[in-house]
Amino acid sequence: MRALICKEFASLDSLVVGELPEPQAAAGELTIRVGAAGINFYDTLIVQGKYQVKPAFPFSPGGEVAGVVVAVGEGVTHVKPGDRVCAFTSYGGYAEVCRARASQTWPLPDGVSFDAAAAGLVTYGTAWFGLHDRARMKAGETVLVLGAAGGVGLAAVQIARAAGARVIAAAGSAERLTLCREHGAEVLIDYTTTDLKDAVKSATGGQGADIVVDVVGGPYTEAALRATAWRGRVLVIGFAAGEIPRIPANLLLLKGCELSGVFWDELMRREPGEAARQVAQVLARFADGSLEPPITAACGLGGAVAAMHALAGRKVAGKLIVHPAG
């Protein structure tokens, strides 16, 4: 089968399109003919050996897929060959066929395309887990989203607005902020030209944000924490700025607020039943159109490296996907 192949931990440019043996489903697993695969920031890390998962060589990146079940292993009963599904695989998705754990594969409702599922499974799953589970979001609260024009950021904007929250979007350019407004953000902050804390305080009458969705890290995390309301909740999701911040613990005490990690991958591993419930809620909203993953562009395997470079360089608003058969 054709695949984008990583032969050693190295730069993105070391990836090549070639042939790999088609994977076989072991007990508790299944194989999927991939219709679409999402491009996520962790895909750019795993091929460099910078992610917590380090596969054996050779392998394909791509952990978010949608397609049709080819075969099922022993003990797999909730799906069968021919079923439309989406899955989180950690890696292997930039290939014509990939292998997935049954516990991390879910039936795809009618009306949800492969592209939508591959563009939204990880980003919307992460944002839903953070906002509805970890932050216990309520209607009427104010949600500040850092990196709001990225995949998780736009998902958080949409999910918060659908729940009746007021959304403040923070991003790094006017173009990105315009996209955030189109997806429901009410207040826009360019944090490269504006003091984030002062802007949030001004937009909230001095109260601060009830919830902060932080996929950026770096110096912005502390600034956002300082702009958090009493009993606020700060969701730590990623570090796109490259720097893992050190948080002054006294701010948590003074604000009576919470700092929560949001690691959706681990929820799937540790609490598969709860993960399945949350995925079903997200997919149902894809099906009825109340949530809609923003797909910026799609490419074949030959364009995947350039797309990964664009994502790693923070040059992409919305989501990029790969069509392995394209």
Buried (B, 14 or more C-beta within 10 A) or exposed (E): BBBBBBEEBEEBEBBEBBEBEBBEBEEEBBBBBBBBBBBBBBBBBBBBEEBEEEBEEBBBBBBBBBBBBBBBBEEBEBBEEEBBBBBBBBBBBBBBBBBBBBBBBBBBBEEBBBBBBBBBBBBBBBBBBBBBBBBEBEEEBBBBBBBBBBBBBBBBBBBBBEBEBBBBBBBBEEEBBBBBBEBBBBBBBBBEEBEBBEBBBBBBEEBBBBBBBBBBBBEBBBBBBBBBBEEBBBBBBBBBBEEEBEEEEEBBEEBEBBBBEBBBBEBBBEEBEEBBEBBEBBBBBBBEEEBBBBBBEBBBBEBBBEBBBBBBEBEBBBBBBBBBBE
